[in-house]
């Protein structure tokens, strides 16, 4: 058994979708979560800036005695994970590989859509992994840069004309490609599942990248036998705003005791 906590980070609150799944499937694990809410979103930043932010996020989490890091951010997983993971001596688990493997398992017609931030889509990370494992797949991608700020502001509900209009604008092209599987390549996007599913139709399987990463972590890590576990939350901006949004991502649970971090010092 390894009773050390697991570190998890994201550019903001979206990574809580991975934490929610970890709470469900690994209830004995303690978690240290960092959301870089002062610098969200990462998806519009340059690759160099994303790499710099990632190293700081990892340095903060490594200030704790953790056994692994779940990179609950599609942008970091796509742009910086390959580089930064080589600099660490603990496992770093991103979202691209787990979500892609889940999509390969689910698709029946071999036509897979991927949505993510501009940086994630530009990186080609999903296409590369999917084609490496199954070259015959047809992959269709779309950057959805407005999704993250809308989610961060709680605009996630079906019936909200703003998010429904943006979903239609972004996803019409993918819907016309007859995909049967859609990877939600940003951990903020599962909060839009109901709106996206309603637009895409019941025949399209949605892959939650954060949940897929959590499932993958459970498979490869040595788990804890803690009788009591705890999740500690840290952010780089207003803890109260993070706490107010947390229940949406954590299925009703509220993130308590949220600490503030001067992430630029790491």
LINGITA-V306975 format. One record per pair of residues at least 12 apart in sequence whose ideal C-beta (glycine too) atoms are under 8 Angstrom apart, sorted by sequence separation. I is the first residue (numbers start at 0). J is the second residue. If there is no record, write none. Layout:
I/J, I/J
//
This chain:
18/30, 113/125, 126/138, 149/161, 183/195, 242/254, 245/257, 80/93, 113/126, 125/138, 149/162, 192/205, 232/245, 241/254, 242/255, 7/21, 18/32, 38/52, 126/140, 181/195, 80/95, 125/140, 192/207, 242/257, 5/21, 77/93, 149/165, 189/205, 241/257, 15/32, 35/52, 53/70, 76/93, 14/32, 75/93, 76/94, 77/95, 111/129, 181/199, 189/207, 239/257, 15/34, 56/75, 68/87, 76/95, 146/165, 189/208, 238/257, 14/34, 120/140, 145/165, 188/208, 189/209, 238/258, 35/56, 68/89, 70/91, 73/94, 120/141, 121/142, 189/210, 238/259, 12/34, 53/75, 67/89, 68/90, 70/92, 72/94, 73/95, 120/142, 143/165, 181/203, 183/205, 186/208, 232/254, 5/28, 7/30, 11/34, 33/56, 52/75, 66/89, 67/90, 68/91, 69/92, 70/93, 71/94, 119/142, 146/169, 179/202, 180/203, 181/204, 183/206, 185/208, 186/209, 232/255, 234/257, 236/259, 4/28, 5/29, 6/30, 7/31, 8/32, 9/33, 10/34, 11/35, 12/36, 65/89, 66/90, 67/91, 68/92, 70/94, 109/133, 145/169, 174/198, 179/203, 180/204, 181/205, 182/206, 183/207, 184/208, 230/254, 232/256, 233/257, 234/258, 235/259, 4/29, 5/30, 6/31, 7/32, 8/33, 9/34, 10/35, 11/36, 49/74, 67/92, 111/136, 113/138, 115/140, 117/142, 166/191, 170/195, 174/199, 178/203, 179/204, 181/206, 183/208, 231/256, 232/257, 233/258, 234/259, 235/260, 3/29, 4/30, 5/31, 6/32, 7/33, 8/34, 9/35, 10/36, 33/59, 49/75, 53/79, 57/83, 61/87, 99/125, 103/129, 109/135, 110/136, 111/137, 112/138, 113/139, 114/140, 116/142, 143/169, 173/199, 174/200, 180/206, 182/208, 232/258, 233/259, 234/260, 235/261, 2/29, 4/31, 6/33, 8/35, 33/60, 53/80, 98/125, 102/129, 109/136, 110/137, 111/138, 112/139, 113/140, 114/141, 115/142, 116/143, 117/144, 143/170, 231/258, 233/260, 235/262, 10/38, 11/39, 50/78, 109/137, 111/139, 112/140, 113/141, 114/142, 115/143, 116/144, 141/169, 166/194, 170/198, 10/39, 11/40, 31/60, 49/78, 50/79, 54/83, 95/124, 99/128, 103/132, 110/139, 112/141, 114/143, 141/170, 162/191, 166/195, 170/199, 174/203, 10/40, 44/74, 49/79, 53/83, 57/87, 95/125, 99/129, 103/133, 106/136, 10/41, 41/72, 42/73, 116/147, 141/172, 163/194, 167/198, 10/42, 31/63, 42/74, 46/78, 50/82, 54/86, 96/128, 100/132, 114/146, 141/173, 162/194, 166/198, 41/74, 46/79, 50/83, 95/128, 99/132, 103/136, 139/172, 31/65, 40/74, 41/75, 57/91, 139/173, 155/190, 159/194, 163/198, 151/187, 155/191, 157/193, 139/176, 150/187, 156/193, 157/194, 77/115, 147/185, 150/188, 156/194, 137/176, 139/178, 146/185, 155/194, 78/118, 147/187, 150/190, 157/197, 74/115, 77/118, 78/119, 146/187, 150/191, 10/52, 73/115, 74/116, 77/119, 143/185, 146/188, 73/116, 76/119, 74/118, 78/122, 74/119, 77/122, 143/188, 146/191, 73/119, 78/124, 77/124, 8/56, 21/69, 76/124, 77/125, 8/57, 8/59, 8/60, 17/69, 18/71, 6/60, 17/71, 6/61, 14/69, 16/71, 114/169, 15/71, 114/170, 6/63, 14/71, 125/182, 190/247, 13/71, 14/72, 190/248, 4/63, 6/65, 13/72, 114/173, 125/184, 4/64, 5/65, 8/68, 3/64, 4/65, 5/66, 6/67, 7/68, 8/69, 112/173, 3/65, 4/66, 5/67, 6/68, 7/69, 8/70, 9/71, 10/72, 3/66, 5/68, 6/69, 8/71, 9/72, 5/69, 7/71, 8/72, 10/74, 112/176, 120/184, 1/66, 10/75, 119/184, 110/176, 112/178, 119/185, 8/75, 110/177, 111/178, 114/181, 110/178, 111/179, 112/180, 113/181, 114/182, 116/184, 49/118, 108/177, 110/179, 111/180, 112/181, 113/182, 114/183, 115/184, 116/185, 110/180, 111/181, 112/182, 114/184, 115/185, 108/179, 111/182, 113/184, 114/185, 46/118, 107/179, 42/115, 43/116, 106/179, 115/188, 42/116, 43/117, 44/118, 105/179, 106/180, 114/188, 41/116, 42/117, 43/118, 105/180, 40/116, 42/118, 46/122, 17/94, 41/118, 42/119, 102/180, 102/182, 99/182, 98/182, 98/183, 98/184, 95/184, 94/184, 112/203, 153/244, 94/186, 155/247, 151/244, 153/247, 106/204, 105/204, 42/142, 43/144, 105/206, 42/144, 40/144, 102/206, 42/147, 101/206, 40/147, 77/184, 39/147, 40/148, 98/206, 98/207, 98/208, 101/211, 40/151, 73/184, 74/185, 97/208, 100/211, 39/151, 73/185, 72/185, 73/186, 95/208, 98/211, 101/214, 72/186, 94/208, 97/211, 98/212, 71/186, 94/209, 97/212, 100/215, 94/211, 97/214, 94/212, 97/215, 93/212, 96/215, 92/212, 92/215, 92/216, 92/219, 90/219, 90/220, 13/147, 73/208, 11/147, 10/147, 13/150, 12/150, 71/209, 12/151, 11/151, 71/212, 70/212, 42/185, 69/212, 69/213, 69/216, 67/216, 67/220, 66/220, 66/221, 17/186, 16/186, 15/186, 16/187, 13/185, 14/186, 13/186, 16/189, 13/187, 16/190, 59/233, 12/187, 13/188, 11/187, 9/186, 13/190, 20/207, 25/213, 20/209, 24/213, 19/209, 20/210, 24/214, 16/207, 19/210, 25/216, 17/209, 21/213, 25/217, 16/209, 17/210, 20/213, 24/217, 16/210, 20/214, 28/222, 29/223, 14/209, 17/212, 18/213, 21/216, 27/222, 28/223, 13/209, 17/213, 21/217, 27/223, 29/225, 25/222, 27/224, 28/225, 37/234, 38/235, 25/223, 27/225, 30/228, 32/230, 34/232, 36/234, 37/235, 27/226, 29/228, 30/229, 31/230, 32/231, 34/233, 35/234, 36/235, 37/236, 28/228, 29/229, 30/230, 31/231, 32/232, 33/233, 34/234, 35/235, 36/236, 27/228, 29/230, 30/231, 32/233, 33/234, 34/235, 36/237, 59/260, 26/228, 29/231, 31/233, 33/235, 59/262, 62/265, 36/240, 36/241, 56/262, 59/265, 34/241, 55/262, 58/265, 22/230, 55/263, 56/265, 55/265, 5/216, 18/230, 5/220, 1/220, 1/221, 3/223, 0/221, 1/222, 2/223, 0/222, 1/223, 2/224, 32/254, 0/223, 2/225, 0/224, 38/262, 37/262, 4/231, 22/249, 33/260, 35/262, 12/241, 19/248, 33/262, 15/245, 18/248, 19/249, 22/252, 18/249, 19/250, 12/244, 16/248, 12/245, 15/248, 19/252, 15/249, 13/248, 12/248, 15/254
//
